[in-house]
Amino acid sequence: MIDYEPFWNTLEKSEDNWYTLVHKHGINPATLHRLKHNLPISTVTIDLFCSILDCRVEDILRYIK
């Protein structure tokens, strides 16, 4: 299972929040909903989050058996 808890921790440490992701960076709120519920997102979206938050993939997701 892919878990996006690291994303929320990374977001909390950054200068961005849910509002700025949507209104400043153009992230669809449905994407954030998918992250909140550990639903699949594309690698393009993961790449975008890494760019916005200046982080690594490991700071966005983790794999749990």
Protein Blocks (a to p, Z undefined) as FASTA:
>chain_A
ZZfklmmmmmmmmmbdfklmmmmnopafklmmmmmnopacdfklmmmmmmmnopafklmb
ccdZZ
